Amino acid sequence: MTLFLLLVLAAIVLGLIGAVVEGLFYLLIIGIVVLAAALVYLGIHLRRSGRRSRSLR
């Protein structure tokens, strides 16, 4: 989960810099790609953690 939060934070920072600074539009695109990768990672992580069978104590 830490990796997901780190990727989202990096995407936000890159997106803000890319949107504010003129000529660095490519950073906005990279931020969007990183955000998409973070969401895919979260989906894979949630899907794998849901398949574990939990034993009763």
N, C-alpha and C positions, 0 to 999 in steps of 0.2 A: 504494500500500500504506500510505502514511502516513495518508491520509484514513481508511482502514479502521481503523487502530489508534486514531486520534483519536476516531472515532465509538464504538468499543468502550469506550474509556476514559471518554468522556462518559456512555455508557449505564450503566456500572458506578457512577460517582459519583452520577448522578441516582437510580439504583435504590437505592443505599445510603442516601442522604438521605431518599428517599421511604419506605423501610422503617423507618428509625430514628425520624424526627421525626414525632410525632403530628400529624395534620391535613394532612400533605403527601403523601397517598397518590397524588395525581395525578402527582407527580414519578416515582413508581415506574412508573406507566403510561407516561409519556413516555420513561423509560429503556428500557422494553421495546420501545416503538415505534422508538426510535433504534437499538437492537440489531438489530431485524428489518431496518431500512433498511441497516445496515452489512452484514448477511449477504447481502441482495439485491445490494448494490453489489459485494461480493466475488464473488458468483456471476457477475455480468455481466462483471466484470473478468477472471476466470479463463476464461470462455467466449470472450471476444474475444482474449485472448492465446494461446489454444490454436489459433486458426484461422490464424495466420500461418504461411506456408510458410517453412521455414528452408533457406537455400541452403548447399550444401556448399562448403567452402573448398578 
